[in-house]
Amino acid sequence: MTTANPTLFDRLEEIRKEALQNLSQAADLRALDEVRVRYLGRKGSIKALQKSLGTLTAEERPKAGAAVNELHNEVEGEIDKKKKILEKEALGRRLTEERLDITLPGRAEPAGVPHPISLLIDEITSIFSRMGYDIYTHREIETDYYNFEALNFPPDHPARDMQDTFFVGEDLLLRSHTSNAQIHYMENHKPPLRVVVPGRCYRCDAVDATHLPLFHQVEGLLVGKNISMAHLKWTLETFLKDLFGAETKIRLRPSFFPFTEPSAEVDLLRKTKDGKEEWLEMLGAGLVDPNVLLACNIDPEEWSGFAFGVGIERLAMVRYGITDIRMLYDNDVRFLEQFRGQGAT
Ligand code: PHE
């Protein structure tokens, strides 16, 4: 290299060598950036060369200037090239290191399952809605009138003792059955009518294997023309066969409820595990008492009906072979898990 300023050109050559060597040693993008700062940065050695051009003579300057620029461009070009290589390498590394192993078992979020009581309520209401029944719900905090009086419980009648409920105010109580909804529904709907009412009920019962102070019922009510016990029996048989299987047999035993006349206790015939048969008491029912219709301004000369009320916890216990009602509310996941996959959802 012929030159007017050997020191500058020597220096330039030195820098080139050093820069190219440093570049080849830069193992990652961070090291490469350090190289860039060292040579091309504001305080970098190539910048320093550019500044030193001012000390040259006017003749020397163009050639030296061109050589410095050339070095600048060369180093810049090499850095860019190296950068692309390193970026590609980094990506390649990430692709191998972070590769998804699709053979690993997934981490599933544990999904909840519907509670058996909800499952049964869904099942029962859907059986009845297929038979044309309306589904209706009503309040749990009730007045004496709707829970008792309109249902033909005279004041101080001993039948009230069967349903000792919680009083929450002067004339307010927690309903002891879903029958209160019979009155609300008939006050708002003209016959003919068919309705089922699922919901919570409360009674002042001590907790044991078959009693809880809070439980669920589904009430049924039908009002039409010339309704008889035969209609009631057919309906309950159809319902219970749907729930427990086509072989299911039922029987009606005389009973008493103030709001039905005649009244019946409905039993279900079940095969026990050891092949024996047993009658299990399932629900209360009867023909709607004329006084109940009168309380709702429905003429009992023209209309008649039947009603029934079924305890859902009781039904669940029979259906699933649950021996202690408290299991339904212990919230033990191992118990509830067993209902996964049951029902429509
Ligand atoms: N309400 C009654 C009970 O809780 C059940 C029932 C409902 C009986 C409708 C007859 C008719 O025991």
Residues whose N, C-alpha, C, O or C-beta is under 5 A from the ligand:
A	BS01	LIG	S176 H177 S179 F257 T260 G284 A285 G286 A307 F308 G309
